[in-house]
Amino acid sequence: RMSHHTPYGWDVDPDDKTRMVENEEEQSAIQRIVGQREAGSSYADIARMMEQLDHPSRSGQWHSETVRRIYTRTQETN
């Protein structure tokens, strides 16, 4: 864990505050983002789709820059 804010897709482990555990709902959203991006969708198109599908966003609304950061982070960790 790098800061007091967990990355999208993760929560603080309730049993050990120094660790993170996957947030299943957000991990599902990440997989949808990755799939759509790899299918050729733009970040803006993905953000609109996520809004229409009511996937949770921590800020309350999806933005293309948020989608880009999430997608880029997944590519850096793989």
N, C-alpha and C positions, 0 to 999 in steps of 0.2 A: 504494500500500500504506500502511495507516494504523498498523500495529503489527507486532510480531514474530509475531503470530498471523494467519494468513490466514483470510479469511471462508470459511464452508462453501461448497464448489463451486470453490475455488481452491487452488493450491499455489504455493510459491515457484518461480520460474523457475530451473532448475538452471544456466543459462548467465548469468543476471544476477540476483543476489540482491535487487536493488531493484525487480524486476518480479514480477508474478503471471501464471500461466498457468492455464487452465481444467483442472479435474479432471473428466474425462468421466463417471466413475461418479457423482460427487456432483452434477454438473450434471443428470444423468438423474433423480436423486432430487428435485432442486429442481423440475424440470418436472412430476414426478408430484404433488408437493405443490401446486403452482400449479393444476394441472388438477383435483385433488380439491377444493381450496378453492373454485374457481370453479364447481364442480358442486354446491356447497352443503354439503360435509362439514365437520364441526367439527374444530378443531385436535386434540382428543383422539382422534376417529375416525381422522384421518390418521396420528397417531402410532402407533396400534394397527396400522393397515394397513402402515405402513413396517416395523414390527417383524415382522409376519407375512411380509412379502415379503423380509425380510433385506437391506433397503437399508442401506448402511453409515452409522453414526452415529459421530461422533468421540468421543462419551462412552461408547459401547458400548450405549446404550439411547436410544430416542426418547421425548421428553416433549412434551406439548402446547405448552409455552412455547417449546421449541426450534423446533417447527414454526411457531409464530406469528412468531417473530423472523425465520426464513428467509423466510416468505411476505411479511412486512412489508418486509423489505429488498428483495425483488424488485420490490415495488410502488413503492418509493421511487426505484429506479434506472431504472424504465421511464417 
